[in-house]
Amino acid sequence: MITTRWSEAKISIVLFVLALAIRSLASVLLGISGPLSGDEPEYYRPAVSLAQGTGYSMVPQQSHDGQLRPTAYRMPGPAGILAAVFLMLGPGITLGRIISLVMSSLSAPLLYLYARRFVSFPSAIIAGLACTLYPTHVYYSLSLVSEPYFIPALLLALLLTVHACESGQNWFSGLAGLAWGGATMMRPHGLPLAMLVAAYLTWKCGWQRGVLLLLGVACFLAPWIVRNQYNIGHPVFLATEAGETLLGANNPYIINDKKACGIWTSPLCIAEYREHLWPIQDEVARNREQTAMALSWLKQNPDKIPKLVVRKLVCWLRPITDSGGAIRYLVMSSYGVLLLLLASGVGIRVFKQSSALHFNLLCTVFFTAVTIVYHGGLTRGRLPLEIIWIPFAALAAWSIWNKMKVISVNS
């Protein structure tokens, strides 16, 4: 079946409305008016600060005076989007979660359009519908975290990059670079992914396209670097959260904790680290110190590294959650089925060589490396990777269905 641009637009609108409706229903059932929790303050409070005209600021960890300070702790994209709406309607936790819900709904049409570049129309429809219903994506769309913003940005970047790779127009690589720059503003992962993709474009399509893509990324990154130099006194390229994450996932306390090993625990929950970090008020210096502490322990205990790596990968990849009940069944019915379909697709050889497949593999290698060094973040950290593999699982499901129909007819 061949679709026109207009019909693809209509399908995309329908998928967006459906995703929005499902997430709205989930918000009614689960509630979105509760207090901030987990990482949410690190996105919400800078957004409020931006809307109130005090810049991208937050109260630092272990602050001595409780005053707002310019920050680069998180990438500013989610807070910037929240602040734009807060300027018009006023800040509010519930409103912030509604914005996240709307942004997350963009993933469904974008995944459909991405899938249309390399799978059949029925498989692309299945992929779009699966994205609207994917339980963990729906769940995290109700939170003030980076995933509702990063996932659609990642899908847009992949969609434009595939087009740039397959079209004869060099300028499209610059457009794809702008999309990767936008994804980087949502989450630091965007920049190294963009560099991998630029290397691929250079290898397959020539150095001009790789350079144009990186120039597009620089259009977003350069103002952020200049702002950081001017406001916090350091040319921070990405964010200053990396040191805390590295230390929280690689330390002598977590290695002996059966529940936490392979995941992460805040260094502020460890008395020794909390006391050591208390005098360090400069955000960049704090990040560097935490990085140095983690690397020092790893260098002194190389025998612990294999156990950490194995535990990180197991915690990240396993389809069986520590939480029981409905959560376990929902993850098994989504991520578990995704793994089965991907394995089946490999077995029946339905996955053909394509730039999209190569980009997905690059993303998988990168996220695996991040997990080995830092940690995988369990279901939430794995979510972007799950979403981008849905089209291939949909292709496998459609192929299996067709094979079953042929068998039933012949029998």
Summary of the structure (lengths in Angstrom):
residues: 411
radius of gyration: 21.9
end to end distance: 27.5
largest distance: 77.4
contacts: 1413
relative contact order: 0.11
helix: 73%
strand: 1%
